[in-house]
Amino acid sequence: MQRPIFKAVSMLLLASLIAGIAAIGQGASSREASASSAQAPMQLDLSGIKASIKPGGYEEYMAKHKSAAAAGEDIVIEGDAFSKSEGMDVSLLQDHEGMKGRSILTRDSGTVTWDFDVKQAGLYNIRLNYYTEPGKDSDIERELAIDGTVPFTEAKSLVFNRVWKNESGTFEQDERGNDLTPAQVEEHLWQETALKDSTGAYEEPFLFYFSEGRHQVSLTSIKEPLVIRQIKISAPSQVPAYKDVEAAYAQEGLKPTSGVFIKVQAEQALYKSSPSLLPYNDRSNPAVEPYHVSKLRNNAMGGYAWRLPGQWLEWEIDVPQDGLYQIAFKNRQNYLRGLSVLRSIYIDGKLPFKEMQTAMFPYGSGWQMNLIGPGGSEPYLFHLTPGKHRIRMEVTLGDIAPILRSVESAILDLNAMYRQIISYTGTVPDTFRDYNLEQRIPEMTRVFRESSEQLYSIAKSIEGPSGQSDERTSIINTVAYQLKDMADKPESVPSRIEAFKANVGALSSWMLTVNEQPLSLDYLIVSSPGSKLPQPQAGAWKKLTSGTEAFFASFYENYDDFSSSSDSSHTVTVWVSSARDQAQVIKRLIDDQFTPKTGIHVNLKLVASDVILPSTVAGKGPDVAMQIGNDLPVNYASRSALQDLSAFPDFETVKSQFNASALVPYEYRGSYYALPEQQTFPMLFYRKDILEDELHLKVPQSWDDVYEMLPVLQKHNLQFGLQQKPLDSLGNEAANTNIATMPPNPAFAMFLYQNQGQFYKDGGAAVDLDSEIGIKEFKQWTDFYVNYKLPISIDFANRFRTGEMPIGIIDYTMYNKLSVFAPEIKGLWSFAPVPGSLGSDGKLHRETGSGGSATVMFKHTANKDAAWQFMKWWTGKDTQIAYGRQMEIRMGASARYPTANKDALTQLPWPTQDLRKLQEQMQWVRGIPEVPGGYLTGRNIDNAFRRVVVQGEDPRETMENYVRAMNEEITIKRKEFNLPTEK
């Protein structure tokens, strides 16, 4: 028995040794790569790229004022000197948080206006001296107007960062010795910043033109409160070039220091602009500091999370002597192949010289040691005085910014042209028909040709002197070639319209990729010039030994088990079926808040969603399961597998935290078997630029308005979207592992509920969809597809992005996806409550169904009181707020949490106006009940829908046939569970 084991281990060691020997050959190349990384890549040649002037944008604004004179003397406006406020109560603050004088607290909605005089006309920066008040843990957003008018589109969304830090200077560890991700807390500070573009499209702060005389400046709150001390209207500052700074060094007699070597671990950043910038574990190379072969160590900073323009990290160093220093970073940039990522480097809040506005970090598969310099072996030198200093690195786009602006402008133009083309051809043109598009759309060939030339210029700029196309420019060249060919052969456009749409979509994806500038850091070094720097990569022997140890450790390390080792009888086993990020946040909240307050320990385990059923049947299930779908609680409760929560004495108090609609799916025979975690419901999404500006239509309030709108949309071959499937919290279609079952269609539920229909009757004993109301609403729903040819299956996010579907009804979590997925249409879309039906009471009814997830307790749970305590804590207001904010902190706006807790929803970082729209729709939301045997209801509704829409069958007969099938299944199950059946 021992010989086979010994033989297997020997073979494994031999394989590891061979891999290590193979790695020896790679060691030299790694070191060469790290040495060459210090060389600054060539800057992009932008001379062939024409300026892209977007209507109403900043470039158009600057073009109007390009001949304006230089700015005059600075103007300081005291915060408390405002002339008026609208829609908010402004509070006056004296000597607030150490700032002498009077400041004002502006709320999260409303407008404040200041009057001031300008003595000399010119272009000025606007700087704001502000303090970040506690709010919803999101960045502050304001809209700026001058003399009552927003000067350019970008001024509608000015973002002011909060400042964040690790809660503790040391990393806590779990009971297995793994580092925990540190909690992030806000550091409330006074800051002064010039107004600039939050997307990074423009490197320099915005310039605003003021004529001589009296003016007004107004700030309208979009999101979060803000304390304002002063507004400064000032001339733009000039940053000297390095050669001028170097000459100043010589003139002042500054000399390089000697013998100084300061290393700062990147994960120990003092401050950061976003709480999503978290230290993480990197095991790519044993030279990463600190390193452990099997335990998780927070040993790297940045990574993919540190990719968006404007995000910054800041470290503090203590310098022992006055003089000149060099700065180096151990970094890895293996994200953008063939491109450099860019960072602006600030010392004590200022650019030391112009070249530091765009420090370059080139691509490399491994870790590199990047000595900041102009290229070659000579570094840039930085003057530092004795004492503490701060080094800040901020994501910037540099020369990529004008390229992205140009591509974005081209995408918007091409999407607009696509909409014009399909207004004549439709989305599926007749390939044998000549549409004479060049006569109908005279500007088509000009737009194609100009866009093609612009894209070729962009590709040439990125490719550089080599002129060799690669993955960086392949899609650009593809689109440019297609546009040129379609301009030369306009008769071919109809047959290529689908490929054209796909290529423009791919170009949008390329823009998203290049707009992101990820960079990983291990540590930074501030040292005397000429100091020897460490090798960034470990040697072959170190790799071999570490790899072998890690291999054997993999047999006993379990990173999915978050259990406590406590033997206390007050222990609850909880299963969660999401991802590791979510599980870590939940574990942190349990350890910080739940266990210390209650003394109850929680064994948290990350499991696959399909494990719960077989584990429960086998009697090895958990005490509590989280993130359970709406269809499961009643399914389990009918089999006596779940605990009746309404038996607990304080259930009614807990129940009041949720909308009544959120609890409907969990009610069975008068009892409740789950507490809601998430609740989602549909909203009406629409493109403002297309609906209001191009088509001159208003947002529909009723279905009569929709019927009037549809012919206008169809005249332009545009589409109205109706949701077919529920979405998850990220805006993607909710996963369904069982093809036999599916939830009822959200659009049908909306029509049914708006006209006081219901899915079931007689307490769930039978389906009520064959009633007059049920048949009528089924026909109304299918008529949209039969008579108005609405698409059955839709990729809403993509069609909304191109404008092909400028309006549609879909779950509100689509907001999360669009915020990240389609940045080029930011500010061009919004959402509103769904259209309503006029009821007999004369009111407009906007009812919709809802989806969601829940937390359940299993009946076999030994310590039910402890499990109930956990469930109450988890679904309570404070925990839901903390979890929702932490998820957005880690994953950004795409992870905004659709909590079912009414009070918690209002405290999540929604823009004020959008939150009001959600709350308005929430008043009309109704839950969809679950009944034994009801798992086939949604599938049979879908089958009936397809028979009517696809096969042209009669709606009444079809629905009546399928209602019989639904009732048969319900009757079988009710007999199985000894429940009364329909007579």
Secondary structure, 3 states (H helix, E strand, C coil): CHHHHHHHHHHHHHHHHHHHHHHHHHHHHHHHHHHHCCCCCCCCCCCCCCCCCCCCCHHHHHHHCCCCCCCCCCEEEEHHHCCEEECCCCEEEECHHHCCCEEEEECCCEEEEEEEEECCCEEEEEEEEEECCCCCCCCEEEEEEECCECCCHHHHCEEECCCEEECCCCCCECCCCCECCCCEEECCCEEEEECCCCCCCCCCCCCEEECCEEEEEEEEEEECCEEEEEEEEECCCCCCCHHHHHHHHHHHCCCECCCCEEEEEHHHCCEECCCCCCCECCCCCCCCCCCCCCCCCCCEEEECCCCCCCCEEEEEEEECCCEEEEEEEEEECCCCCCCCEEEEEEECCECCCHHHHHEEECCCCCCEEEECCCECCECCCEEECCEEEEEEEEECCCCHHHHHHHHHHHHHHHHHHHHHHHHHHCCCCCCCCCCCHHHHCCCHHHHHHHHHHHHHHHHHHHHHHHCCCCCCCHHHHHHHHHHHHHHHCHHHCHHHHHHHHHHHHHHHHHHHHHHCCCEEEEEEEEECCCCCCCCCCCCHHHHHHHHHHHHHHCCCCCCCEECCCCCCCCEEEEEECCCHHHHHHHHHHHHHHHHHHHCCEEEEEECCHHHHHHHHHCCCCCCEEEEEECCHHHHHHCCCCECCHHHCCCHHHHHCCECHHHHHHHEECCEECCEEEEEECEEEEEEHHHHHHHCCCCCCCEHHHHHHHHHHHHHCCCCEEECCCCECCCCCECCCCCCCCCCCCHHHHHHHHHCCCCCEEHHHCEECCCCHHHHHHHHHHHHHHHCCCCCCCCCHHHHHHHCCCCEEEEECCHHHHHHHHCHHHCCCEEEECCCEEECCCCCEECCECCEEEEEEEECCCCCHHHHHHHHHHHHCHHHHHHHHHHHHHHHCHHHCCCECEHHHHHCCCCCHHHHHHHHHHHCCECCCCCCCCHHHHHHHHHHHHHHHHCCCCCHHHHHHHHHHHHHHHHHHHHHHCCCCCCC
